[in-house]
């Protein structure tokens, strides 16, 4: 079971809202809306995705990494490296 299983429905609802935001962005571009308005909405969608990513990372550390620690140092190191890799990808600009 994945670490986010406990709040799967909440995550899916948030992702559906973000999907709606992205569709709204597409409409804004199709309607030739003002650049700053489109960029503002892109920023909002980006922050929403970052929020989902942060929550999933929190769940991963609290569930998957904690379980790996219980399995021993080698498994723990693998999960920690995996988590650090994804953190680096998330914060890389």
C-alpha positions as semicolon CSV with decimal commas, in nm:
position;residue;x (nm);y (nm);z (nm)
1;X;0,000;0,000;0,000
2;X;0,128;0,347;-0,089
3;X;0,184;0,614;0,174
4;X;-0,086;0,838;0,028
5;X;-0,356;0,568;0,047
6;X;-0,509;0,727;0,357
7;X;-0,584;1,054;0,180
8;X;-0,618;0,929;-0,177
9;X;-0,964;1,081;-0,224
10;X;-0,843;1,424;-0,108
11;X;-0,546;1,409;-0,344
12;X;-0,768;1,307;-0,634
13;X;-1,009;1,593;-0,562
14;X;-0,718;1,839;-0,557
15;X;-0,580;1,699;-0,883
16;X;-0,924;1,731;-1,045
17;X;-0,938;2,096;-0,940
18;X;-0,592;2,148;-1,090
19;X;-0,708;1,975;-1,408
20;X;-0,993;2,228;-1,422
21;X;-0,744;2,512;-1,373
22;X;-0,536;2,384;-1,666
23;X;-0,845;2,359;-1,887
24;X;-0,925;2,717;-1,785
25;X;-0,574;2,818;-1,890
26;X;-0,628;2,660;-2,230
27;X;-0,949;2,859;-2,271
28;X;-0,772;3,178;-2,168
29;X;-0,509;3,128;-2,438
30;X;-0,774;3,036;-2,696
31;X;-0,957;3,358;-2,607
32;X;-0,636;3,564;-2,634
33;X;-0,659;3,681;-2,273
34;X;-0,410;3,929;-2,130
35;X;-0,062;3,778;-2,071
36;X;-0,044;3,876;-1,705
37;X;-0,383;3,717;-1,633
38;X;-0,269;3,390;-1,795
39;X;0,063;3,398;-1,610
40;X;-0,115;3,460;-1,281
41;X;-0,330;3,153;-1,337
42;X;-0,024;2,948;-1,436
43;X;0,138;3,050;-1,108
44;X;-0,172;2,943;-0,918
45;X;-0,182;2,602;-1,089
46;X;0,190;2,555;-1,027
47;X;0,148;2,628;-0,656
48;X;-0,144;2,387;-0,638
49;X;0,068;2,110;-0,796
50;X;0,352;2,188;-0,559
51;X;0,110;2,151;-0,269
52;X;0,004;1,807;-0,390
53;X;0,369;1,710;-0,437
54;X;0,458;1,828;-0,086
55;X;0,172;1,631;0,065
56;X;0,267;1,317;-0,126
57;X;0,631;1,356;-0,023
58;X;0,524;1,393;0,339
59;X;0,314;1,076;0,311
60;X;0,604;0,894;0,145
61;X;0,849;0,982;0,420
62;X;0,604;0,904;0,700
63;X;0,498;0,571;0,550
64;X;0,739;0,426;0,295
65;X;1,065;0,560;0,438
66;X;0,963;0,475;0,794
67;X;0,878;0,118;0,686
68;X;1,214;0,093;0,507
69;X;1,394;0,200;0,824
70;X;1,227;-0,088;1,006
71;X;1,357;-0,327;0,737
72;X;1,719;-0,233;0,791
73;X;1,992;0,010;0,693
74;X;2,029;-0,092;0,327
75;X;1,658;-0,063;0,251
76;X;1,641;0,260;0,450
77;X;1,931;0,410;0,256
78;X;1,764;0,318;-0,075
79;X;1,437;0,487;0,024
80;X;1,617;0,792;0,163
81;X;1,817;0,827;-0,160
82;X;1,496;0,792;-0,360
83;X;1,327;1,063;-0,150
84;X;1,625;1,296;-0,180
85;X;1,631;1,249;-0,558
86;X;1,268;1,349;-0,589
87;X;1,318;1,646;-0,354
88;X;1,602;1,767;-0,576
89;X;1,380;1,733;-0,884
90;X;1,097;1,919;-0,712
91;X;1,308;2,216;-0,610
92;X;1,521;2,236;-0,924
93;X;1,430;2,533;-1,137
